[in-house]
Amino acid sequence: MTTPHDEPLHLRRIDPSQNMRRFYSLSIQPTLFGETSLIRHWGRIGTNGQEMMETFDESTAATKAMAKLVGSKRRRGYRGPPGGDSR
């Protein structure tokens, strides 16, 4: 069974008036030890950016953390790619 967060979520914030072109990606992946990791990748579009991994004992905790981050990013103006997934 698939969950809404089985696929990576890619968000972008582009504002030419502020010379802003940023990306933010989130994905949930299992670890080798039975835990679940939330992987965040962000930066300016066209660069390698930065990455951070947070590990949780339960997948529900990782899913809740991801939902909280997605809400925060959407409030700041991040959107999905044009014509893409609108999650």
C-alpha positions, 0 to 999 in steps of 0.5 A: 500500500502506498502513502501520499509521501512515498514519492519525494515532494519537490517545491519551488519559490520563484520571485523575480522581483527579489531575485529569488529562485529556491527549491525544497525537496522532502522524502521519507525513506526507511533505514537499514535498522527499521527506523524511518528518515525524513530527508530534506534538500534545499537551496537556490535552483541551479546549485547543489544546495544543502541536505539534512536527514532526521531519523524517527523510530516510527514512520508516523512521526516522520510523516507528521514532521513532513506534513508540518514542514510542507505547511510551513513552506507553503505558507512562505510561498513555496509551490509545486512545479507548474503542471506537476503534483499540487500536494 
